[in-house]
Amino acid sequence: MTGSHLNYRRTLKPSRLLDGLIVFLTALLLLMTLVSSAVPFYFSIFVFILAIFTIIRFGLARSSVDKRVRQPQRFDLLSRFPETNPNPIFHLSKDGQIDYANAGCELFLKHFHLPPDPAKLLPPNLDDRLKQLQQSGQRYDIWEYTINDRFVACQTAAQEDGYYLYITDISDRKRIENELAWHAYHDVITGLPNRYRFQQDLEEALRKNQSCPQTAVFLLNIDRFRFFIGSLGYWLCDRLLLAVSQRLKETIEQSRLTGQITLYRFEADTFALLLENYRDPDLPQKVAQELIDSLHKPIYIDHREFCVTISCGISVFPKDGEDFSSLLHAADLALQHAKKRGGGDCQVHTADMDERTRHRLKLESYLRHAIEHDELELYYQPQVSIKNSTLTGAEITLRWRHPEHELLKPQDFIPLAEETGLIAPISEWILRHALMQHRHWQTQGLPAIRLAVNISAQQFHQQDLPQLIQRLLQESQVDTRYLELEITESAAMFDINHTVIVMQQLKQLGVQLALDDFGTGFSSLAYLRRFPLDTLKIDQSFVHPMDKEEEEDAAAIIKGIISLGHSLRLNVLAEGIETPAQLRLLRKFGCDEGQGFLFSKPVPGKTFETFLARGKFQIDE
């Protein structure tokens, strides 16, 4: 290469001498033309044309020389490329034998912990690959394969004398591609397949099962998750989502249907489940109930205990739909109805749910304006002493005078208010007006009694509840001992540490605290001792059957709860008393207070004023 370079340089000298001579003569003639006025006109034109020719020739000659000088340098660099390249480069003969392997092969062999044999870097089934390349009529191909669990790409070029192979390590690129592919079809927080994978899997299952066993779609939603975020923050809620997903996965893995069930996470607080190839029509409900029951055990995060419930909606192919959209819509409708029942429940889609959902959406629209349109009313249900039937207090209940319906009871709209976030302003309205009414009765000279107000789980776990109660008490100037706040057992048990802190803050204000619906949740004696309670309210589901002979267990449970409450120095109140027989048994068991239709149903404030004036109920036993 060097010799040809020198010969190429010597051939340039005569051309340069000629160019120099032409330039000299042209310049001389041009000078003579300018100096002498006797030069003929045609001679001046000749000299001008010669000058232009000389300039053009000199420019072309210069460009040609530069190209010729650079070309050998480029050849020199190309000749050194294979030896200086850190990646393996091979030349194979036409029969696939290695004619040449560069120094990059040695580097790769060491990096991949392989013996010093360049052939170890070549792709498997090399002969078959080369044969396919020949038969395809292509001159170029890229093969991807693995060497010791690392990905490599082999770029192959077919030439007349054989093949050139250029190998690169693409492990990092493959890792990034795999990560991107994983993130496209999986949820980052839980690691579960996401909604896109669910759609693909469901559509594939529907194609396979057109004439086979049924396919069921489940939508699972964590109850009250909206206020969990407000109370715990997003970081802790992410960990709660992970814990819930792990509990659900464990339950599925312990079942005998592992190969038929796949769990997915959609978004926020919603999971999905796909159940394939089953014949028992009751199986979806059985599976859903197992998943709901699995969360009865508390979840622990950072030494904090959480009690979580989920609701479930189910749709079935082909009864409820024959494609992804219709089955998902049907499952969502069923889920909404499950949550309307208070959560922790399962509903299978039925044909009438579409109409009920439209009614629910219309109800929500009206509910958003109920406060500003002054459509809410307070009702009062007397609480009396079991011992002598004297009036001791009243539980506040809410009624909504709907513009198109009759007076609606709490169960008709409170679950909707909790789902839509309207429960917070409604609860504040109840507290404010209940305290204003209590103050009004006092100014009329009526006896001061305890008013019991239900606090929703969402409001209880808000950060500013004690401050709100303090402000409302100051505005109304009602003595704090006359306000009792009721919190349900399930809401109290969701976050034990938070519950204790809030209750202690409320007790410092001087208000009374009651645990409502006791016996329906997951509380235990250990936790009851931590709560600074004043009253334990026995749920009416235990009271109703207690006077029936075939329900002796109910009476025993009531007796046990009363004994438990008294051992903790708590006042015990029984809800749902409807018969004199129930009253007698409660008095026999030592229950302190009661409420129910036996004394009075909830009544408006004006009617309740007569109870206040009378002060005692006459019960015909």
N, C-alpha and C positions, 0 to 999 in steps of 0.2 A: 504494500500500500504506500510506503514512503517513497520507493523508487518511482512509481508512476506519478507521484506528486511532484517530484523534482523535474522529470521530463516535461510534465505539463507546464511548469514555470518557465523552462527554457524556450518553449515555442512562443512565448509571449513577447520576446525582445524585439525581433524584426518588425512586428506590428507596431510596437511603441515608437521605433525610429522613424518609420514612415509617417505616422501621425504627427510627430514633432516637426518633420520637414515641411509637411503641408501647412501646418499652423504658422511656421516661420515665414514661408513665401506669401501666404495670404496676408499676414500682417504687414509685410514689406510693401506689397502692391497697394494695399489699402492706404498706407501712409503716403505713397507717391501720388495717388489720386487726389488726396485731400490737399497736398502741398502745391502741386503743379496745376495751373489753370489750363495748360496746353494739352492735357490728356483728353482723347476723344470720348464722347458720351458713351458709345457702345463699350469702350474699354472699362468705364466705370461700372456699367451694368454687369459685365463679366466678373469683375473683382467682387462685387456684392454677392453674386450667386455663389462664387467660390467660397466666400466667407461662411455663408449659411451652410453649405455642404460640409465644410470642415467642422463646424460646431456639432452638426448632427452625427457625423462619423465619430467624433471624439466621445460623444455621449454614449453611443451604442457600444463602442469598443470598451469603455469603462465598465458598463453594466455586464458585458460578457466576461470580462476579466474577473469581476467580483464573484460571479456565479461559479466560474471554474475553480476559483480559489476555495470557495466554501464547500463545494461538493465533496472533495476528498476528506475534509474535516468531518462532514456528516457520516460518510462511510466509516471513518475511524471510530466515531462514537457508537454507531450501530454494532460494530464488531465487538465492542467491549460490553454491550448491554447484557447478554446472557450471563457472563461471568460475574458482573457486579450486582445483578438482581438478587435480592434476598429470597425470592420465591422460586420454587423448583421450575426448571425449564427442561423439557426433554425433546430429543429428536428420535423418532422411531422409524425403523425401516418399514417397508410395505407389509412385511409379515409380522409386524408388532414387536420386533426386537429393539432393545435400547441401543441406539448408536451414540447418543450423547446425553449426559446429565450434568447440569451446572452445579456450582458450589452451593446454591440455595437448597439443593436436595439434602445436603449434610445438615444444614441448619434446621430444616423441618424434621428430619429424622430424630435429632436430639430433642427438639421441642415436643414431639409427639411420643418420646420415649420408645423409639423403635430401633431394631438392630440396623447396622450400617449397610442397608441394602436399598438402593433407590427404587427398586421394583415394588417395595412396600407402600410407596406413595401413589402408585397407579391404581385406577379404579378396578373393582372386582369385575369379572367377566369382560376383561378388556378385549379379547378376541371377538366376542359377540357384539360389543359396542362398535368396534372398528368395521365389522362386517355390515352392521346396520347403517353406519355412516356412508359406506360405499354404495349400498343398495339404494339409499335415499336420493342419491345424486347431489347431495349438499356437500359443500366444501368446509363447513364450519358447524360446530355443535358445542354445547356446554353440558357437562355431566356434573351432577351434585351427588355426593356420597359422604360417608363418615369414615374417619380414621381415629380409632381409640376414642370414640364418643365425641369427636370434634368434626364439624362440618367443613368440607372443602369443595371448591368448584374447580373443575378442570376444563379449560377452554382448549378445544381441539381444532386444528386447522389441517386439512388434507392438502398435500403438495404432490408434485410428480415423483419426488424421490422418497416419499414417506409421509410422516405426520409430525407436526409440532404441537407439543402439549405445554400449557402454562397453568400452574396450579396455585391457588390462593386459599388462605384460611378465611372462611366466611362464618365462623362460629358466632362472633359478636353480632353480625347482621342477622343471623338466624335466631339468636336469642331475642333480639329486639322485635323481629317479625312475630315470633311465638308469643311474646308478651303482649304485643298489640292485638293479636288474634284472640288471646285469652281475655283481655280487657273488653273486647268487643262483645263477648258472649258470657261474661261473668260479672258478678257484683263484687266490688272491691272490698266492702266491709265484711261480708259474710263468706265470700268465696263461692257462693251458690251460683248456678246458672241464672242468667237474667231474663228479662222479658223477651228479648230477641231470640234467645235459644228456646224459650218456652213456645213461641210462635212456630218456630221451625219444627220442634219436636211434636207439637200438637197437630200441625198440618200433615206431618209424616205419619203419625198414628191414625189420623182420619183416612188417609189413603190406604193404609194397610187394613183397616178395620171396617171397610164399607159394608161387608156382609158377615162380620164376625162379632165377637163379644163386644160389650159396651165400653165406652171411654168416658171418664168423668173428669170434670174440671173443678178444682177447689180454689177459692180465694180466701185467704186467712188474713185477718186484720187485728193488730194489737189495739185493745180497747183503751181509750183515754190517752192515746199517745200524744195528742196535741198539748195537754198540760204537762206531760212528762218532760217535753222539750223545754217548756217555760220554767219548770221547776229544777230540772237536772242539768240543762244545757246540752248542746249537740254532742260534745265529746263523750259524756257519760251515756247519752242515749245511743250512740253508735255501739258502745260496749254492751248495752242492754240488747240491742238488735242482734249482735253476735251471739250472746248467751241464749236468746230465744231460738235462734236458728240452730244452735247446737243441740238444744233440748228437743226440738222437732226432729232433727236428723237422728238422734239417738233413739227416739220413739219409733221412727220408721225402720231403722236397722234392726230393732228388737222384734219387729213384727215378722210374719211369714210372707210378706208381700214385697220384700226389698226389690226384687227384680221388676215389679209392676208399678212402683211408685217413684216419682222423681219430684224433688222439692226445688223450688225456684224462689228468688226474691225479685219482686217487681220494682218498687220504689218506696221511699219513706217507710211506712209501717205495714206494708202489704207484702204477703208471701203468696205463692201459688203452688198448686200440687196437681200432678197429672197421674191419674190412675188408669191403667190400661188392662185390657184382656181379662175382664171379670164377668161373671154370670150372675152372682147373687145380687139382686136389686137393692138389698139392704146394706151391702158392703160399704158404699161411700159414707153413709151416716155412721157406721161403726168406726171407720177409720177417722172420721172427723172428731168423733167423741173421744177416741183415744188421744188424739193430739190436744184437744181441749183439756182433758184430764191430766195430761202430762205436765201442764203448767200450774197445777194445784200446789206443787212443791215450790217453795220460794226460790228465787234466784239471788245469788250472792255476788256482789261486785265491791271490791275494796272494803270488805268487812261490813258492807251495808246489805240489808235484806230487802228484796223487792218481791211483791206478789203481783203477778201479771196474768191477765186473762185475754183470750182471743175469741173473736167471732169468726164464723165460717159460713160461706155461701157456696152452694154446689149446683152445677148444671151437668146434664147427662146427654151425651150423643147417642142416638139422633133425636131424642125426644125434645130437647130444648134448643136444638140448633144443629146445623150440618157443616158449619165452618168456624174458623177462629173467632171472628167478630161476634157472631151471634151467641156462641157458647160463652165467651167472656162477658158479654153484656148480661146474659141470663144469670151467670154466677155472681156478677156484681149486684144485680137486683136482689138476689137471695141474701147476699151479705148485708145489704142495707136493712133488710127486714130483720135479720138476726141482731143487728146492732140496735134496732128500734126496740127490741124486746129487752134491752138492758145490757147486752153484751154477754160474753161467755156462753154463747149459744150457737147452734147450727141450724141452718135453714136450707132446704132443697127447693129449687126454683119451681114455681107453679104458674099456670097460665094467667092467673088474675093479678100477678105481681106488677105487671106493666101499669095497669090502671091505678093500683095503690101507690106506685111510685109517682105518677103524675099528681095524684092528690097530695102526696107528701111534699113535692116541690112547691105546689101552690100554698100549702100550709106554712112552709118556711118563709115564703114571700110575705105573707100576712104577719107572721110572728116578728119579723124584723121591725115592724112599725107598731107593735102592740103597746109598747111603753109610751111613745109619743102620742098615740091616739087614746091613751087612758083606758085601755081595754082590760087591764089586769085588776083582779080583786083578791083581797085576803079573806080567807075563811079560817075559823077557829074551832078546834076540836077539844073539848074539855078533858083535862087530866085530873083524876080524883083519887082520894085516899081509899085504898081497899078496905081499911079498917072501919071507916065511918061514912064514906061516900061524900066527904066534903071536897069542894073545889080547890085544887092546889096549883093548877096551871093550865096552859093551853098550848097545843101544838099548832103552829101556823101552817096552813096549806094554801095553795094558790089555785085560782080559777082564771080562765081566760074567756072573756065574752067575745067570741069570734064573730066578726061581722056577718058571716054567712051560715053559722052553725049555732047550736045551743051552747050553753056554758060548758067549756071543756075542762076536764079534770087533769091533774098533773101528768098522769101516765100517758095522756094523749099528745103532749107537746114537750115535756121536760127532756126526754131522751133526744128529741130533735134539737132542742136548745143546747144540749151538751155537745152534740156532734158538730154543730155549726159555730160554736164559740159564743152563742148568745146568752149562755147561762150566767156569765159573770155580771153583765149589767142587770139581768133579771134578779139575781141573788141580792145585789146591792139594793135594788128597788124594794125587794121584800123586807130586808133588814131595816131600811130607812122608814118605810111606812108602818111596819110593826111597832117600832119604837115610838113613832109619832102617835100611833093609836094608844099605846100604853100610857103615854104622857097625857093624852086627852082624857082617858078614863080617870087618871089620878086627879086632874083638875075638876072632874065632876064629882069627886068624893067617893068613887068606887074603890073597892079593895085592890091593893097592889098584889098581883100574882106573877108567877114565873111564865115567861113566854119562850117556848122552844121553837127554834128556827133551824131547819135543815140546811146544812152547808154542803154544796156539791163537792165532789172529789176534785174537780178542776179548780174551784175557788180555794179550797183548803190548801192546795199545794202551790198556790201563788205566793210570791214573796211578801206581799203587802197586806195580807189578811189581818194581822193584829193591828196594824196602823189604821186600816179601814174601820175595824170595830171600835177602836178608841175614838176616832173622829165622829162616828155616828152616835156613840154614847154621849159625847160632849155636846153635840148639836141638839139632841133630844132631852138632855138632862135627866135621863132615866138612871136610877141606881143600878150599878153593874150586876148586882146579885139577882136581879129580875130577868136577866137575859141568859138563856141556855142555848148553846150551840150543839146541834146534833150532827155527828159524822158517822157515815156507815162503816161497818166493820171492814169491808173490802178496801175502802179508801184509806182507812187508818193503817192497814197492813201493807200497803203498797211500798212505802219507804218508812221503815220503823224509826230510824234516827230523825228524819225530818218531822215525822208526826210528833215525836216526843218534844222536839224543840218548839214547834208551833203551839202545842198544847200548853207547855210551860209559859210561853209568852202570853197566851190568852188567860191563863190562870192568874198571872201577875196583874192583869187588868181587873180581875175580880169576877169574871163571868163564869157560869156553870158549864160543864162539859158532859155530854151524854154520848154513849156508843150505841148507835142505832142498829136495828136488825141483827142483834147478837145471835149467833148460832148458825148463820148462813154463810160465813166466810171461813177464814183459816186461822183465826187468832188462837192463842194458847194462854195458859195461866201465866207463863213467864213474861209474855208481852203485856198482858193486862196489868200486871203489877208495875210496869214501867210507865203506863199512861196515867196522868194525873186526872182521873175521871171523877165525876160525882154520881152519875146515873148509868145503869145498865138497862137497856131496853130489850125485852124478849120479843123476838119476831112473832108476828101473828100466825105464821105457819105452824108454830108449835102450840099456840093457844087454841086454835080452832078445834083440833081433834081431841083435846085433853079430857073432855067430859063424855067421850064415847067409850063404851066398855071394851070394844075391840082395839082401842088405841091406848092401852095401858102404858106403852113405852113413852108416848107423848107426855103424859103426866109425870112420869119418872124424870124425863129430861127437864121439864119445867122446874121440878123440885130441886134437881141438881144445879140448875142455873141460879136459882134463888139462893141456894146455900153458898154457891161460889161467890156471888155478888156480895153477900153479907160478910163472908170471910175476908173480902177485900175492903170492907167498910164502905160499900157502895149502896146507894138507893136503887132498888129494882122496880122497874115499871113494865107491865105486860101490855102489849098492843093487841087490838082486835078482840076485845071481850064482847061477846054478843049474847050470852045466856047467863041466867042466874046461877046455873050449875057451875059454869066456869068461874064465876065470881067467888062462889063458896070454896071451890078447890084452891084458888089463889089465896084466899084469906087463910085457909087451913095451912097452906105451905109457907105462909108468912110473907107474901109479896107485899110491897109497900104501896105502889100506886098502879093505876090502870087507866086505859082509855079504850073506847070502842063504841059501837052502836048501842050497846046496852045503856050507856049513859047519854050519848048524843052523837049524831053524825056531825061532820064539820058544818058550821053555820056562819053566816055573815056577822060582821061586827055588831050591828044593831041587835040582832037576836042574842048574841053572846052577852050583851050587857045585862040581859035579864038573868042569866046564870050568875053573873058577878053579883048582882043585887041579892039574889037568893042565897048563894054561897054553899048550897048543899043539894044533893040529888036524892030523891026518894025512889029506891029500887025495891020492887015487889019480888021478894025471893021466895 
